Amino acid sequence: MELWYSLVELLPFEWAQSGQMFFMKNALLAVLVISPLFGLLSTMVVQSRMSFFSDALGHSAFTGVAIGVLCGLQEPLWAAVAFALLFSLLFTWVRRRSDLASDTVIGVFSSTAVALGIFIATLDGGSFTKFNSLLVGDILSVEPRKILLLAAILGVILVLWLCAYNTLLLSALHPALADSRGIRVFWQEAVLNAAIALVVTVSMTWVGLLVINSLLVLPAAGARCVARNTRQYHLFSVLGAVVCGLAGLMTSYYAGASAGASITLYLALFFTVSMILKKH
């Protein structure tokens, strides 16, 4: 982290000066790691028509946190990670084993997860308000070790994209054709859904559950309007996510507003501009 702090000190901002405001420097690094992650995963989420899957994962992660608190864990986040991974695997299994549409399965799992989370949080007259911070998030509270975890996840996602993107795309667009070509569709979807679950769960305390779904939809939705091929689709999605992430962080700092909400508004502007460019 010392190398990163040294690099940030070259920026022309008062918070970038040496020996102060390390929380802002950590937040900047977190945005630079989170944004490409959401930009890449967004392309597959939009392509697979699973836009509300991350929202359901957020509900399951909330339930995991409630379970972790109930069990007295010092770090409830790991209970949330475990529960979200289990949630994603069960969702993939039910989706493949039933004739129900994806949005129907997502709705069933989402409503069940959030009801279970509220039930656990309010046991014995417990208060739900202690979980309010998860709804809005606070990226300024990010810890260096969590950033390193996300950086490792980003590396794994990049390797997955380079090695298996074609099979992932075929499994999403035409499962029957993929299966006929010997592709294990279930495990392809399971790996992708687990990756989304991991990213959503780890970053929910910084971005906020109320807007985290937008980070997995808007980058690719905007990029799809102006991209002419798959390479441009991925490039515009990642670049849009990074630029909007940085702009949202700066706006939240100087305006004293939520970083997650600021990033989402910039992503919405990115989508709007992309739609206008598409028409022309």
N, C-alpha and C positions, 0 to 999 in steps of 0.2 A: 504493500500500500504506500510505502514511502516514495517509491518511484512515481506512482500516480499522483500523489500530493505535489511532488516537484513539478510535474507536467502541468497540473491545474494552476499552479502559481503563475504561469505564463499568460493566463487569460486576463483580460482587462476588466475584472469585476472586483468589487470590494471584498466579497466573500471568498475570493480566490487567493487573498494575501496569505503569506506564510504564517503558520501557527494558529489559525483561527477557523471557525466554522467548518470543522471536519464533517459535520452532518450533511452539509450541502455538497461537499466534494464526494462523499459516499453516495449521495442521491444521484449526482451526475453520472457516476460510474454505473450505478444500478440501472438508470435509464438507457445507457449505451449497451447494456447487456440484455435488458428485458425487451427493448424495442425490436431488435432483429429476431428474437425468439417469437414474439407475437406476430411479427410480419411474415415469417416463414410458415408458422402453424396456421395463420389466417388463410393462406392460399388453399390449403387442404380442407379447412373447415367450410369455406365458401363453396369449394368445388364439390364437396360431399353433401352439401345442403344440411349441415348440422350446426346452424348458427346459434341455436339455443343450448347446445350441448355444454358449452363452458358455463352458462348460467346454472344449469343443473349441477355441474361439478362444483360450482361455488356453494350451492346449497349443501352438497354432500360434505364439502370441506368444513363448512360451519358446523355440521353435525359431528364431524371428527374432532373438532376443537372442543365441542361440548362434552364429548366422551372423554377426551384427554383431561379436561378440568374435573370431571366427575371421578376419574381414576386417580386424581392427585398428581398427575405428571407435571414436572417442572417445565417441560417444553411441549405444550399441547399440539404444536404444529406437526410433530411427527405422527401423532394419532390421526390428525387431519390428512396427512399424506397417505397413510396406510388405508384409511377409510375411502379416500378419493380413488386410489388405485383399485380397491375392491369394487367400488361403485362402477368404474369404467369397464372392468372385466365383466361384471354382471350385465351391464348395459349391452356390451358387445354380444354376449351370449344370448340374451333375450332377443335382441334385434335380429340375430341370425336364425334363431329357432322358431320365431313367430312370423306371422304374416302382417303384423301391425306396421304401420308407417313409422319412420324414425321420429317424427315430431310427437306421435302418440306415446311411444316408448319413453322419450325424453320427458314428456309431461308427467307420466306415471312415476318415474324415478325421481324427478325434481320435487313433486309435491310430497312424495313419501319421505324424502330426505329432509326437507325443511320442517315437516311436521314432527319427525323424530328428533331433530335438533332442538326445536322449541320445547318439546315434551321433556327432554333431558335437562335443558337449561332451566326449566321452571319447576323441576321436581322439589318437593318439600317447600313450596312457596318461594323458590329461588327467583332472582331478578334477571330479566333478559337484557337489561341495560348494560351489563358488564361486557356484552358482546357488540355494543354499538360501534366500537372503533373498527370492527371488521367491515362494517357497511360502507364506511367512507375511506378508510385507509390513511396511512401517513408515510409517505416515501422518505421523509426526513428521519424516520426512525430505523432505516435500513442498517443492518450490521455487516461489516466486511466479510464475515464467514458465510453469510447468506448470499452475498454477491459472488463469492467464489463458487458456491454450490450452483448458482444459476449459470455461471460461466462454464462449469463442467457440463451442465445440461445442454447449453448452447453448442458445445463441441460435439456431444452425442447426436444432437438433432442434425447438425451439419453433415456428420458422417452418414446418418440415416438417409438424408436427402440425396447425397451423392451416390450412395450404393443401392438404394431401393425406391427412389422416387417414381420410376415408371411403373413398378408393380403396385405401389401404393395408389397411384392415380387410376390404374386399370381396375383395381379392387374397389375403388370408390365409385367409378363411373359405370362399370359393368361387372358385377360380382360373378355372374354365371360364366361369362367369357373368361374371366380371370381363373375361375375354378377349373374350366375345361383345359386351360393351359398349364395346369399343375401348380398354380399359385395358391398357397394356403391363405385364403381370404380372411378367415377368422383371426389368425395370428397377425396378419398385416394390420387389420383394424384394431386388434387388441394393443399392439405396440404403439400405433398412432394415438389411440385414445388414452393410453397410459401416459404418453409424453405430454399430451394436453392437460391431463389431470395433475401431473407433477408440476408443470409450469404454473397453472392456475392456483394451485394450493400454496406453493411457496411464495408467490407474489401477491396473494390476496390481501395480506396485511398492509401492503404499501399502496396498492392501486385502489382497493375497495371493492366489495362484492357487488355493489349497485351498478358499477360501470365496467367491471372487468370483461363482461361479455362483448362490449363494444370494441375492445382492443383485439379481439379475435375475429371480428367481422369487418369493421370499417377499413382497415388497411387493404385487404384483398378486394373488398367491394369497390373501393376507389380505383385501385390498380386495374381491375377488370374492365373498367369503362374505357381506358385509354391504351391498354396493352394490345399489341398486335400478335404476340407469340408468347410462349411459356416463359422464356427468359425475361422478357420485359415484364410479364405478369409478376414474377418473383422479385425482380429488381425494383419495380415501382412500389410494390407492397412493403418491402423492407425499408426502402428510402423514405417512403411516406410515414411509416411507423417511427423511424429514427428522428426525422425532422419534426414531426408533431410531438414526439416525446420530449425532445429538447425544448421546443417552444412552450410546451405545457409546463415543464419544470420551471423555466424562467418566469413565466406568467404567474404561476402559483407562488413563487418566492416574493416577487415584487408586489403582487396584489393581495397576498395573504389568503389565498383561496386553496381549495383542495387540488392537489397535483393530478389525481386521477380524473377529476371532472375537467380540469383544464386541458389535459391531453385528449380526452374524448371530444371536447368541443373543436379542437384543432383537427382531429381526425374527421369529424363531421364536415368541417370546412373543406378538407381535402377531398372528401367524397363529392361534395356539392360542386367544387371546381372541376372535378373529373367528369361529372355528368354534363356540365356545360361544354367542356371541350369535346366530349363524345358527340354532342348534337351538332357541333360545328366542324 
